[in-house]
Amino acid sequence: MLVYLFVLTVLFMIALIKTKPDKILPDESRATAKTPPFFVFLLLSFIYFIMILKQPAVGDYRQYALHFLSSVYRPMDKFLNIMEEPAFYVLTKFMTNYTLSTFWYFAVTSAVICISVGIFINRYSDNKKYAIYFYYTIGLFAFTMAGLRQSLAMSVCLFAHEAIRKRKPLRFLLLVCLAFLFHKSAVFFLPAYLLAKIRWKTMNVLGIVAVYGFISITFNSLYQYIADWLDYSYGIEGTGNGGIFLAILLIISALAIIYKNKLLLKNPDNLIFINLHFGVLALWLFRMFTRTVERPAFYYLYSTIILLDKILDLQADNETEATNQKILVISSLFLFALFFLYRTARDRNLIPYIFI
């Protein structure tokens, strides 16, 4: 736990460092304060090292290590003939040709994840230190220690956001198909292409509400159909948690509505992250009934950290707004720190932390 607390403290203190002036300045004056890519990857290196220095002794991390070691004794032909999520298994087998060390296995896979996240944050974030902090605390980092296959799939989908922004449907489909080869849950990211650019007009909102209502009414049968198609071996299971995170998502949603016009005025492409965040919220409402919905929700959760970063980095128009902005930043950092500590203490994939 001390290792996670150390990284949390470092990222928290860096996030508190003021990078914006108190007075209102033109947007052009802020261009010189852009965070260099080197700084982004320097901060992510803290996360990277706790990923690779952890001994795979417990939880799902251990299962991935055992799978890697067992792949040594299986021929490549067997992996090439796998019909479900073949890219992950072929990659694992391919790495056994060069090393039998689980350390280097996780070093490579963790590097893919961290580099993808770094490129994503560097490309879309307004205040990189906020985005990295929220990536670490919101649950995305913790998920990489439990769901390696899906984390690799999500890393591929991070590059699909640019295809969404530039309206390149073929490129988007190819990237999602590649992600699907790592984990079948990537198929749930397909609606992001349509959802991301929907304007906030009355008819559009009513249409989305109607579709969501239909899905809610038919959720049980629709879920079973999708689960059968994806060959899930489990059905809807009850869950008694997720309420705290739902409350956090609702708070961020309220902030998104309050600052929507300001965000869109600053950059019309911010609509992508607003809409995809509400995709997380919509999915998480179903998460209250089945934990399985966490899997598609995580694909959209990256937009939430970018959205929150953009909200906290908005320029204040007067002294009152500047004070409110400072309160919002500090309270957000503390809230996510408490949430991270609460979740980490209960996560058997993270605790105990044993060095290799």
C-alpha positions in Angstrom: 0.0 0.0 0.0 2.9 2.4 0.7 4.1 2.2 -2.9 0.7 3.3 -4.2 0.5 6.0 -1.5 3.9 7.3 -2.5 3.0 7.6 -6.2 -0.4 9.2 -5.2 1.4 11.8 -3.1 3.9 12.6 -5.9 1.1 13.1 -8.5 -1.1 14.9 -6.0 1.6 17.5 -5.2 2.5 18.0 -8.8 -1.1 18.5 -9.7 -1.4 21.2 -7.0 1.5 23.2 -8.6 -0.1 26.3 -10.1 0.5 26.7 -13.8 -2.1 29.3 -14.6 -1.9 33.0 -13.9 -4.4 34.6 -11.5 -5.3 37.3 -13.9 -7.3 36.8 -17.0 -5.0 36.5 -20.0 -5.7 35.9 -23.7 -5.5 32.2 -24.8 -2.4 33.1 -26.8 -0.4 33.9 -23.7 -1.0 30.4 -22.4 0.7 28.7 -25.3 4.1 29.1 -23.7 2.9 27.1 -20.7 2.2 24.0 -22.6 3.4 20.8 -20.9 6.2 19.2 -22.9 5.6 15.5 -23.9 8.7 14.6 -21.9 7.0 15.7 -18.7 3.9 13.6 -19.5 6.0 10.4 -19.9 8.1 11.3 -16.8 5.0 11.3 -14.6 3.7 8.2 -16.3 7.0 6.5 -15.5 6.1 6.5 -11.8 3.0 4.4 -12.7 5.0 2.3 -15.2 7.5 1.2 -12.6 5.0 0.2 -10.0 3.3 -1.9 -12.7 6.5 -3.8 -13.6 8.1 -4.0 -10.2 5.2 -5.8 -8.7 5.6 -9.5 -8.2 2.8 -11.4 -10.0 2.0 -13.4 -6.9 -1.7 -12.8 -6.4 -4.9 -12.2 -8.4 -5.3 -11.9 -12.1 -1.7 -10.7 -12.5 -0.6 -14.1 -11.3 -2.8 -15.8 -13.9 -1.3 -13.8 -16.7 2.2 -14.7 -15.6 1.3 -18.4 -15.4 -0.3 -18.2 -18.9 2.9 -16.6 -20.2 5.1 -19.4 -18.8 2.8 -22.2 -20.0 2.9 -20.7 -23.5 6.5 -21.8 -23.8 5.5 -25.4 -24.3 2.8 -24.8 -26.9 3.5 -24.5 -30.6 2.8 -21.2 -32.4 0.4 -23.0 -34.7 -2.0 -23.6 -31.9 -2.2 -19.9 -31.1 -2.6 -18.9 -34.7 -5.7 -21.2 -34.9 -7.4 -19.5 -31.8 -10.6 -17.9 -33.0 -11.2 -15.8 -29.9 -8.9 -12.9 -29.0 -6.0 -14.4 -31.0 -3.8 -11.2 -31.0 -3.2 -11.4 -27.2 -2.2 -15.1 -27.3 0.0 -14.7 -30.4 1.7 -11.8 -28.8 2.3 -13.8 -25.6 3.7 -16.7 -27.5 5.8 -14.4 -29.7 7.5 -12.9 -26.6 8.4 -16.4 -25.2 10.7 -16.7 -28.2 12.9 -13.9 -26.8 12.5 -14.2 -23.0 11.2 -16.5 -20.4 11.1 -13.8 -17.7 7.7 -12.6 -16.6 9.4 -9.3 -15.7 10.1 -8.5 -19.3 6.7 -9.8 -20.3 5.0 -7.2 -18.1 7.6 -4.6 -18.9 6.7 -4.8 -22.6 2.9 -5.0 -22.1 2.9 -2.2 -19.5 5.0 0.0 -21.9 2.4 -0.4 -24.6 -0.3 0.6 -22.2 1.6 3.6 -20.7 2.9 4.9 -24.1 -0.7 4.7 -25.5 -2.1 6.6 -22.5 0.8 9.1 -22.7 0.1 9.8 -26.4 -3.7 10.1 -25.7 -3.2 12.5 -22.8 -0.6 14.6 -24.6 -2.9 14.9 -27.6 -6.1 15.8 -25.9 -5.5 17.1 -22.4 -5.3 20.8 -21.5 -3.5 20.3 -18.2 -1.5 17.0 -18.4 -0.8 16.7 -14.7 -4.5 16.6 -14.0 -5.2 14.0 -16.6 -2.4 11.7 -15.4 -3.6 12.1 -11.8 -7.1 11.2 -12.6 -5.9 8.2 -14.8 -4.1 6.9 -11.7 -7.0 7.5 -9.3 -10.2 6.9 -11.2 -9.6 3.1 -11.6 -8.1 2.8 -15.0 -4.6 2.1 -13.6 -6.0 -0.4 -11.2 -7.8 -2.2 -14.0 -4.5 -2.8 -15.9 -3.4 -4.9 -13.0 -6.4 -7.1 -13.4 -7.4 -7.1 -17.0 -4.3 -7.1 -19.2 -6.0 -8.3 -22.3 -8.7 -5.7 -22.2 -6.2 -3.0 -21.2 -4.3 -3.7 -24.4 -7.5 -3.5 -26.4 -8.4 -0.2 -24.7 -4.9 1.1 -25.6 -5.6 0.4 -29.3 -9.0 2.2 -29.0 -7.3 5.3 -27.6 -5.9 5.9 -31.1 -9.5 5.6 -32.5 -10.4 8.9 -30.8 -8.5 10.8 -33.5 -10.5 8.9 -36.2 -13.7 10.0 -34.4 -12.5 13.6 -34.3 -11.6 13.7 -38.0 -14.6 11.6 -39.0 -12.6 8.7 -40.5 -15.0 5.8 -40.2 -12.8 3.2 -42.0 -9.8 4.0 -39.8 -12.0 3.8 -36.7 -13.4 0.4 -37.7 -10.0 -1.0 -38.4 -8.7 0.1 -35.0 -11.7 -1.3 -33.2 -11.3 -4.6 -35.1 -7.7 -4.7 -34.1 -8.7 -4.1 -30.4 -11.3 -6.8 -30.8 -8.5 -9.3 -31.5 -7.1 -8.5 -28.1 -10.4 -8.5 -26.2 -14.0 -9.0 -27.5 -15.4 -6.3 -25.3 -13.9 -3.7 -27.8 -17.0 -4.2 -29.8 -18.8 -2.0 -27.3 -16.7 1.0 -28.3 -18.3 1.0 -31.8 -21.2 3.3 -30.7 -18.6 5.9 -29.7 -18.3 7.0 -33.3 -21.9 8.0 -33.5 -22.3 9.2 -29.9 -19.3 11.5 -29.9 -20.5 14.1 -32.3 -24.2 14.3 -31.5 -25.2 17.9 -30.9 -27.1 18.9 -27.7 -30.4 19.6 -29.5 -33.8 18.8 -28.0 -34.7 16.1 -30.6 -31.3 14.5 -30.3 -31.5 14.3 -26.5 -35.1 12.9 -26.7 -34.0 10.3 -29.2 -31.1 9.2 -27.0 -33.4 9.0 -24.0 -35.9 6.9 -25.9 -33.2 4.5 -27.1 -31.8 4.3 -23.6 -35.3 3.7 -22.2 -35.8 0.8 -24.7 -32.5 -0.7 -23.8 -33.5 -0.5 -20.1 -36.8 -2.2 -20.6 -35.3 -5.0 -22.7 -32.0 -5.1 -20.8 -32.2 -8.7 -19.5 -33.0 -10.3 -22.9 -30.7 -8.0 -24.8 -27.9 -8.7 -22.4 -28.3 -12.4 -22.8 -28.3 -12.1 -26.6 -25.1 -10.1 -26.6 -23.5 -12.4 -24.0 -24.3 -15.4 -26.2 -22.9 -13.8 -29.3 -19.7 -12.9 -27.5 -19.6 -16.3 -25.9 -19.7 -15.1 -22.3 -20.1 -18.0 -20.0 -21.8 -16.0 -17.3 -25.1 -14.1 -17.1 -26.3 -11.2 -15.1 -24.9 -11.3 -11.6 -26.0 -9.2 -8.7 -23.8 -6.5 -7.3 -24.0 -4.4 -4.2 -21.4 -1.8 -5.0 -20.6 0.9 -7.5 -22.7 3.6 -5.9 -19.8 5.7 -4.8 -18.4 5.8 -8.3 -21.9 6.6 -9.7 -22.1 9.6 -7.4 -18.7 10.8 -8.7 -19.8 10.4 -12.3 -23.0 12.3 -11.5 -20.9 15.2 -10.1 -18.7 15.3 -13.2 -21.9 15.2 -15.3 -23.3 18.2 -13.5 -20.0 20.1 -14.0 -20.1 19.1 -17.7 -23.6 20.6 -18.1 -22.6 23.8 -16.2 -19.5 24.4 -18.2 -20.6 22.9 -21.5 -20.9 26.2 -23.4 -17.5 27.4 -22.1 -15.9 24.1 -23.1 -17.4 24.2 -26.6 -16.4 27.9 -27.0 -12.8 27.0 -26.1 -12.7 24.0 -28.5 -15.7 22.5 -30.4 -14.0 19.1 -30.3 -14.6 19.1 -26.5 -18.1 17.8 -27.4 -16.5 14.4 -28.0 -15.4 14.1 -24.4 -18.6 15.5 -23.0 -20.7 13.0 -24.9 -18.5 10.0 -24.3 -18.5 10.8 -20.6 -22.3 10.6 -20.6 -21.8 7.2 -22.3 -19.9 6.2 -19.2 -22.7 7.4 -17.0 -25.3 5.6 -19.0 -23.4 2.3 -18.8 -22.7 2.7 -15.1 -26.4 2.9 -14.4 -26.6 -0.6 -15.7 -23.5 -1.4 -13.7 -25.6 -1.1 -10.6 -27.3 -4.3 -11.7 -24.5 -6.3 -13.3 -20.7 -5.9 -12.8 -20.1 -7.1 -16.3 -21.0 -3.7 -17.6 -17.8 -2.4 -16.2 -16.0 -3.8 -19.2 -17.5 -1.6 -21.9 -17.6 1.4 -19.5 -13.8 1.4 -19.1 -13.4 2.2 -22.9 -15.3 5.4 -22.4 -13.8 6.3 -19.0 -10.7 7.8 -20.7 -12.9 10.6 -22.0 -14.0 11.3 -18.4 -10.5 12.1 -17.2 -9.9 14.4 -20.2 -13.3 16.1 -19.6 -12.5 16.7 -15.9 -9.0 17.9 -16.8 -10.5 20.4 -19.3 -13.1 21.6 -16.7 -10.5 22.2 -14.1 -8.2 24.0 -16.6 -10.9 26.5 -17.8 -9.8 30.2 -17.5 -11.7 32.2 -14.9 -13.5 35.4 -16.1 -13.4 37.2 -12.7 -12.1 36.9 -9.2 -15.1 35.0 -8.0 -14.8 32.4 -10.7 -11.0 32.1 -10.0 -11.7 31.4 -6.3 -14.4 28.8 -7.2 -12.0 27.2 -9.7 -9.3 26.8 -7.0 -11.9 25.2 -4.7 -13.0 22.9 -7.4 -9.5 21.8 -8.2 -8.5 21.2 -4.6 -11.8 19.4 -3.8 -11.5 17.2 -6.9 -7.9 16.2 -6.1 -8.9 15.3 -2.5 -12.0 13.4 -3.6 -10.2 11.2 -6.1 -7.4 10.6 -3.6 -9.9 9.3 -1.0 -11.6 7.3 -3.7 -8.3 5.7 -4.8 -7.3 4.8 -1.3 -10.7 3.3 -0.6 -10.6 1.2 -3.7 -7.0 0.2 -3.4 -7.3 -1.1 0.1 -10.1 -3.4 -1.1 -8.5 -4.6 -4.4 -6.9 -8.0 -4.1 -5.1 -7.5 -7.4 -3.2 -4.5 -5.9 -2.8 -5.6 -2.3 -0.4 -6.8 -1.1 2.3 -5.1 -3.1 5.4 -7.4 -3.2 8.5 -6.3 -5.1 10.0 -8.7 -7.6 
